[in-house]
Amino acid sequence: MSFHFKSDRGSIAATFGAVCLGLAAATVAPPAFAEPMRVTVTSLYAPSKPQTLVWVKFGELLEDRLPGEFEVRIITDGALGGEKEEAEGILLGSINGSLSTIANLTTWVPEGALFDMPFMFRDQAHIDAVMNGPIGQEMKGLYKAQGFTVLDFITYGSRNVISKAPIDSPDDVAGKTMRVLPSELHVDLWDSLGANPTAVPITEAYGALETGVVDYMDMTKSGFDALKLFEVAPYLTETNHIWALGVIYFGNNFFDKLSPEQQAVFQEVAAEATDYFDELAAAEQDASLQKTLAAGAEVVATDIGAWQTAMEPFWDSYADKVGGIERIKAVVDTR
């Protein structure tokens, strides 16, 4: 048996291993001739990317635990639209499950904006402690109320500072010009540190750094490599100041029809698939960084605690928008 991938460029048949899944009736084992239940999931990316491979792993694990009960159909390459359209499809029932950034789901659960706050998380272990704890459980309840069953939280990666000259502390950005995303939060963030934030299209970022129009910017490690920004801004400070967090989720209209036993297996499988995704995503970012280092880039060490101290006035100014300063501090202080 095989997975079948479908994209907007036509059907792509790809065999990743045996997975065939279907729905058992209540708690009674299905007869041998029962048809498996189709589970339609989506990915915005190609079959080889972590965003798709996580569903391959999900299907393999599900088949191992509930053989013959479900058939996973993975639709790739954003064939059914972007993140917003996928979420709408999940609510309508035309899609059963997908991945989404938390930022995308703030349309339905604005409380998720909390996780866009800069310099809150120290590292992946800190993220896991927060999202697997009371705050993460509370968020799952908020998503559930909007029609989404969130089984786990994933980490796509983080943004770091890249620059023409080394930046190793918040003091080093004062008076410098920074290319920022055209976002109020990003402009206010760097303005609060004394920088001169300037919105420059990403297509013009290389030239802006090369000519000195801007002194530094933030970027993911994969973007640092793909856009060859290391050629004009060879220093990367691992600030990890904004993490792109997401969810692996299903529609209530699908998940609530599963038996309690099946729901428990889906939860268990999602937890393992999440670990797999996080490993793939981190490896992808690290591989990109290694390529830039081989090309002459340098990593600059920094003290995240110093950045967090410098962020306190900014956190105070944004606190009302994300649930209050105590909520921000609850995340920062989680161990």
N, C-alpha and C positions, 0 to 999 in steps of 0.2 A: 504494500500500500504506500501511498505517497502524498506529500503536500502538493497542493496546486496553488501557484501564485498567479495573480492577475494584476496587470498594470494598465495604465492609460495608453501604453504603446502596443497593446495586444496581450494575448494570453502568454504567460511564461510558465511552462511546466518544469518543476524542479523537484527532484527526489532528494530529501534530506534524511530519510529513514522511515521506518514503519510507524505511522500514527493513524489510527482510525477511531473516531470517538462517537458516541450517541447517547441518548437519554434513557435512563432506567425508570420504570414506572414505580413511583413511591419507593418502598424499601424492598420490593420484590425483584429478584434478578431477572433481566430480560430474556425471553426465549432466544434460541440460537439464530432465528431468522429475523429478529427485530432489526429495523433500520437504525443506524447510528444517527444521533441528532447533530445537525450541522451547527457549528459555531463560527460565525463570520467575524473575523478580526481584521484590523487595518494597520498599515504602516505607511508613513510618509516617504519612506526611503526604499532603496533597492534591496533585493534579497540578501546581499552580502553584508548589510549594515546591522549594527547592534539592535536597532529599532525593529528589525524584522527577525533577526536570529533569536530574540527573546521569545517570540511566538513559536518558533520551531522548537525551542527547548520546552516551552510551556506544553505544547502538544505531545512531545515525547514523554514528559513526566506524567501527563494526564493519562495517556494510553497505558503506561506502565501500571498505574494505580486503578484505573477504571477501563480495562481493556474492552474495546468494541462498543463503548457507549456514546462516544462523541467523534465527530469528524470536523477537524479544524480547517477552515478555508481562510488563507491569508491573502488579503488584497494589498498589493504593494504600490510604491511609487506615487502615493497620494492620489490614486485613481478616483477616490470618492470625495476629494476635496481636502482642504487644509484642516488644522486642528479644530477650528470652530465648527466646520461642516461635519467633522467626525463626531464631535460631541452632540450635535443636533441629531445626527443619524442614530446615535446610541439612545437618545431620548425617544425617538420615533420607533425604534426597534428594527430599522433596516441594517444596523450594525450592532453586533453583540458586545464587542470589546475592543479596546485600543489603548494606546499610551497618550498622555497629554501632559504638557507642562502645566504646572500649577497656575502660572500666569494666565494661560488661556482660560482656565476655569474660573477666574475671578469674575467673569461675566455672570456666573451663577452663584459663586461663593466669594464675595469680595474680601472676606477675612483672609483668604489665601495671599493677599498682598503683603502680609507680614513676612513671608519668606523671601520677598524681593529686597528686604532691607539689607544694606551693605555691612560687611564686616561682622555679621552675627555669628557665623559658623567658623569654628577653628579648622575642622577637617572632616573627612567622611565619617569617622567614628562619632563625632559630635552630632552630625546630621542624623545618624542612625539612632542615637540616644534620644534625640528630640522627637523624631517621627515615629519611633516605636513606643514612645511614652504617652503620657496623658494628653499632650498637645496634639500629637498625631491622631490619637483616638477621637478627640473632640472634632478634628477636621473631618475624619471619616463620617462622623454623624451629620455634619453640615452638608457633605456631599450626598449622603443618603437621602436627606430631606429634599434634595433637588433632583432626585431620580438617578443618581450615580452610585454604584457600589464600588468603592475604592478598596482594593485588596491589599495594595502595598504602595510604598513611595519609592521612586527611582531617582537616580542622580545622573543627569546628562553631562555635567562638567561645570567648570567655573571660569570666571573672568579674572585675568591678571593684568598687571600694568606692564606695558612695553614702552621703552624709551630710548632716546638718543644718547643720554648720559645716565649713569646708575641712579636709581631712586631706592633708598633703603629705609626711609622713614617718612611719616606724613609731612615733616618740615620741608622735605625736598621738593614738594609739588607747589609750594607757595610761589606765586608770581610767574609760574610757567603756564604755557598755553596747552590745553588738552583737547584732543578730539573726543567728543562724547556722542553717544546715541542721542537722537532728537527726542529726548524724554525728560519730563519735568524732574523726575527723581534723579536721573543721572546728572543733569545740569546743576541741580541744587546740591547734590552730594559733593561734587568737586569744587563748587563755589564755596562751600562751607569750609574747605581746607585751604582757601586762599588762592586757588588756581583760577585760570581764565578759561572756562569751558567754551568750546566752539563746536557747533554741529557741522560735521563734514561728512558727505556721503561716503560710504565705505569704498566705493569705486575710486574715490579721490584721496583716500587715506595715505596710500604709498607716496604719492607726489607731495602731499602736505608735509609728511615727515621728512622726505628727501630735501625739500626746499626750506625747511625750517618754519613753515606756516604754523605747525604745531610741534611741540616738544615731546609729547607722549600721548598715549591713548590706552584703552584697555581692550583686551581681546582674549578669546579662548586660545589654548595652545594649538589646536588644530587649525584655527584661522591664522595664527601667527605663521604657521608653516605654509598653508595653502595659498595665502596672499603674498608670501615671500617678504613679509614686513621686517623680518630679521635682517634683511639687506640694508635697511635704512634706520632701523631702531633695534640694535643688536642686544639690548639688555631686557631681560624679563624678570620682574619681581613677582614672586609667587605670593601675591596678596590673597588670592582666592576670595575676593571681596564680595562678589555676588555669585551664588551658586544657582544653576538652573535645575530646579527640582521638578519632578513630575509624578504621575500616578500610573499604575496599571489598573484599569477599571473596566467594569461592565455596566450595562443598564440594569436598573432594578427590574424592568419588565422581563429580562432574561434570567437574571440571577435568582430572583425570588421564586421562580417556578421550579428550581432545582430542589431535590430532596435535601434535608439537613446533612445527610452523609455526603452527598455530592458537593454541597457548599463547603463543607469542611475540607474536602480534597482540593477543590479549587483554591481555597485559601492557602493550603499547604504548598500546592504547586506554584502559586504566585510568589510566595516567599522565596522559594528556591530559584525561580526564574528571575526575580528581582536581583538576587545576589549575582547571578550569571550576567545580567545586563550591566550592573554596576562595574563588574570586573572587565567586561568588554569595552565599556565606555572609557574607563580609566586607562586601559591598555592602549586604546586608540589615541587618547590625549598624550600619553607618555611617549608613544612611538613618534608622534608629531614633534614633540619637544626634542627628542633625541636627534631627529633629522636636522632641526635648526641648530642644535649644539654642534653637530658635525660640520655645519656650514659656517660656524664662527660665532654663534649667539652665546650669551653668557647668562647664567641665572644669578640673581642678586638676592642674598638672604635678607630677611626682615623680621621684625618682632610684631606679630599680629596684635599682641596686647597693646602696643603703642597706638596702633591704628584704631582699635576699639575705644581707647580713651579719647582719642581725637574725634571720634564719631558721636560722642555723647550729646553735644549740642544739636547735631543733626537728627539723632534719634528723638530727642525731645520735640523738635519742630515737626516731625512726621508722626509722632505717637498717636495722635487722635485719629489718623487715617488707617491705622493698623491694629486698633484695639487697646491702645494705651501703653505708656512706658513700662508698666509692670509686666505686660505681655512680652515686650521686647527683651526685658531683662531676664524673664523666665527662660527664654530661649538661650540667651547668652550664658546664663549661669548653669545650664543643664550639664551634668557630668555623667 
